[in-house]
Amino acid sequence: MSVRVNIGCGLCVGRDWINIDGSWNAWLANRRGLAGLLTPIIGRGWKAWPAGVVHGDLSGGRLPLKDATVDILYSAHFVEHLTKEEGQVFFRECLRVLKPGARIRVVVPDLEGAARRYLRDLDACGGRDLRAIGECPGDEFMRQLSVSGPRRRWVPS
Ligand SMILES: C[S@@+](CC[C@H](N)C(=O)[O-])C[C@H]1O[C@@H](n2cnc3c(N)ncnc32)[C@H](O)[C@@H]1O
């Protein structure tokens, strides 16, 4: 059987696929007893996740897969969460784990479409500053791109 991998799978988990995600909810869903105990503190987000998702932070690290073992690699709306450097490492890792002749499909937001909508909405504002009423075309543009700036580190105060 072909080896199929879904990277940054979220809740879109394929049967007979190796599904990998860095969400703590994915980690908790594999430890339902512990998650149940912690639910009053952490909330119920983990309940939406199926068990069996491989948990791993893929921001610039090694994919938890052996060399040249994957036939199909799929990743949707994940790569844009990485920095450019992390993305470069990620694609090198993809090349490492894919078999010769394997397939890779990576889905990312439509930059051109989002940029066109942004300019159209900006023109529609007619130069008015709509931020005061919470209607900033730039906010929608950023949301559509899932743009993340440099990672913010949590620093205890
Ligand atoms: C926008 S969701 C996309 C989920 C799914 N692929 C889809 O198309 O609906 C992005 C997913 O990537 C995961 N993710 C983001 N950064 C990650 C990282 N550094 N390592 C592993 N997973 C990450 C998140 O936990 C989330 O499930």
The ligand as a Gaussian input file, in Angstrom:
#p B3LYP/6-31G(d) Opt

LIG

0 1
 C       -5.020000      26.425000       8.932000
 S       -4.801000      24.841000       9.690000
 C       -5.000000      23.797000       8.266000
 C       -5.524000      22.464000       8.655000
 C       -5.858000      21.529000       7.489000
 N       -4.671000      21.161000       6.745000
 C       -6.892000      22.132000       6.595000
 O       -6.609000      22.354000       5.417000
 O       -7.998000      22.406000       7.073000
 C       -3.052000      24.772000       9.984000
 C       -2.619000      23.558000      10.768000
 O       -1.207000      23.533000      10.820000
 C       -0.809000      23.202000      12.135000
 N        0.485000      23.825000      12.370000
 C        0.786000      25.145000      12.333000
 N        2.083000      25.350000      12.608000
 C        2.618000      24.117000      12.840000
 C        3.921000      23.655000      13.157000
 N        4.940000      24.498000      13.328000
 N        4.118000      22.323000      13.287000
 C        3.100000      21.448000      13.109000
 N        1.841000      21.824000      12.803000
 C        1.604000      23.150000      12.670000
 C       -1.890000      23.763000      13.049000
 O       -1.950000      23.065000      14.290000
 C       -3.141000      23.570000      12.206000
 O       -3.783000      22.360000      12.488000

